[in-house]
Amino acid sequence: MGKLNRGNIIFLESVDSTNRYAVDNFANFADFSLIVADEQSSGRGRRGKKWYSPKGKNFYGSFIIKNWPYKAYQASWLAGLGAMESIKLSTPGSNLWIKWPNDIFCGEKKIAGILNEVKSSSKNRFEGIVLGLGINVNMTVEDTVTVDQPCTSIAIEGGKNLNIKNFSEKVCRILKRLYSTSLKNGIEKIYNEWKKSNRLIGKKISLISENGRKVSGTVEDLSFDGRILLGTEGNTESFHSGDIEIDKSFFKIGENNAYS
Ligand code: BTN
């Protein structure tokens, strides 16, 4: 498959949530459209949380995929890698990694989050996927204080502010390329890349499951069927979703100054 020329970037001044807007107006957009807003009044985060979306500071975008031949959860690999690659372009040498299920971290701080949503018809027929990417672009250190967890931005890491419209074009190009790669080389290729970018395998973590249960153990694998496998005292438990807690020792610097 050659270059994907379909799909436009639609810039909105303000919206409640680009994901909500993309899902509700799905039929009006061409495949591979990217809806970007300058601000969101009700940005959606994972597990019902709000995504802090101040005006003109960050990238809030929803990418529409109408022909998704894989399982819905597999789209999160594409979105995670796409966000990470977009950030990497402006922060070369930074210590970027993915924390399952799909937070993008720079060292110890979160720099981007992903929330994908499935679009179904009224008869519950699958119509496509909306990849929701929130990437911290121009937030200052002072701005990050308002966020409920340690976070950083491209400007903080890369030393300069970016034009959000130009950045959106890069994100769109990268997502289209990853999609083409998945068709050409298989979704396994995207999965392998995504898994390589995760740092959790072999590490001790705690997972807070959907029902609030806290399970501590060592991560054994991030499986192709979307689960995290956690080794706990002679047992292996697996989870499709959850929040991961990592302790400070996770970030200890090794001999070569690389995060181990
Ligand atoms: C997370 O909680 O880590 C996921 C955050 C995802 C936020 C993005 S911003 C663009 C898109 N529109 C939304 O309402 N949410 C996603």
Residues whose N, C-alpha, C, O or C-beta is under 5 A from the ligand:
A	BS01	BTN	S17 T18 N19 S42 G43 R44 G45 R46 W51 F59 Y60 G61 G113 I114 L115 G132 L133 G134
